[in-house]
Amino acid sequence: MITTLTATNDPGEWRLGAAPHEGAAPLATLTLRSAIGLRQPRVWYHVGCTVHAARELNLFHRQRTLLLGHDHTGASELAEIDWVRAEVPLATQATALHALVRAALAHIATRRGDYADRLIVELPGLRDSAGQSPFWAGLGRHFYAGDPRDAAALHGPGWRTLVAALLPRQPIYASFLPEAAQAAIGQVHPQALVLREVLEDFGLRYSNHVNVEDAGPLLDARIDDLPGAGR
Amino acid sequence: MNPERFLFRAAGPGDLDAFERIANASEIGITTLPADRAVLATKLARSAQAFASVDDSSGEEIYLFVLEDLEAPGGPRVVGTSGIAASAGFADRFYSYRNEMVVHHSAELDASNRIHTLHLCHDLTGYTLLTSFFIEPAYADTLAPQLLSRARLLFIKEFEDRFSDRIAAESPGLADDTGRCPFWDAVGRRFFDMDYPQVERITGGRSKAFIAELMPHSPIYVPLLGEAAQWAIGQLHPVGELPFSILIDEGFDTETYVDIFDGGPTVEARVAMLKSVQRSRTADAVADVVADSAPATGPWHVVAGTRRAGFTAVLRRAAAGASTVALDSATASRLPGTVRMAELGAGAA
């Protein structure tokens, strides 16, 4: 694999690509951002835990809670990760993604001071074959009646920030959601499992945050702990 | 039935059999009157002490009343009960859900949503609480339930330093014949995995606060509840309709609070704003030999005594605004001296 790096028009933002050889179309691409959420806030749900216990009643209930917040504001991000899946063996997808992430980390190392303490990656969550998210159907839909895909088409990825104004501000007990919505929390779309494995190889881990639309997980790590990226 | 045959009075230890009969007869159970003879006996003893006590009120007092039909076939008989707890959640907390609306707005998405939320709160802690209302169904269409419910308000007005200036009353929420309750199923069950009657049994005599502490303390977003549970919020069990309608007529507010377990409406008011309290006035009871023979005219009034021990009230016709009320000699012996009276008014018809 060979990798390419180009600066975008936004300061602190780079596009990276990984291709099998010189002149070939890239198999995988991403956008590297030095610090997110500082101009337009970014929102996620923090997945927390509350225990309701009463020894006299022999009762012990662990409850998951969702709390809207901007916890990863200021972090660096690997965003818009896309790769060719059609007629590309899974092993090749993994190799391309691996090269791409390694190149991003190497670039961070050359300008370490431009980047934050932590690096995050949002992974796509569960969807049905029609592209509908069971998590959105169980939660977001009650607070915004519009179709998320229309809103995304109109406002770009920043629509999630806009919709946050309509979403509940107080903790939500996951047990109030339908089974399918609960099951989707923190689950990666099957097609993106390969990406999750690659990122976990580098040491990124689920941070107990999920995106507000499909509850796909957020992986994060301290940049200084990542191979090839630290000081 | 002639309303003059009803006698409202302080309950005493001798009413234990009647309370046990009523606790067993009540269709869905009266939370404050469990069908347990020992518990009822304790409550009656506490009530008797509260009526007789010369000490200042501590807030712990409960006052239980009965309604007697003096002309029942076979002799005078208790046909209803009601009660007052001086201070809701005394020495603990009284939990309710408070209805709140939040408006979520996004100009960019051109969307504005009014979201109904339920907030766990202690707002009603320390309020005086009306409790234990039961009237035999055969008397539902008479003025008996009016006397049974409203005479409590005259008692509270007469002894206002023993009560809060704010008052509340719980009503049973929607449930089916087997005790299944849609609100509990959607809310409490997620934290207990049991039917509500089962929770009540397990927690025994413990205060509801004990269970409430195991419930979520963050607001509940009503749109996330199922349709049946949403519909049940603030809905009354049919058996609660009669006492509820009397409280509404008195001017209680129904919009703000619901019960945290079954979602039934918990009504509340300022005591001073209630119809019977506003209309109430003191008058001199006059034993009038003529009253024994000539029927009085004028609207029906609740006529109550002004002594705490052995508190008594009856329904009599009296001229609006009169400063004396003529009573037959038997009634006058029950209500000696000054009485406190309030016109029933159109809402009680």
Interface residues (C-beta under 8 A of the other chain):
Chain A: T50 H52 A53 A54 L57 L59 H61 Q63 T65 L139 H142 F143 Y144 A145 G146 A151 H155 W159 L162 V163 A165 L166 L167 P168 Q170 P171 I172 Y173 S175 F176 L177
Chain B: H104 H105 S106 E108 L109 A111 N113 I115 T117 R190 F191 F192 I202 T203 F210 L214 M215 P216 S218 P219 I220 Y221 P223 L224 L225
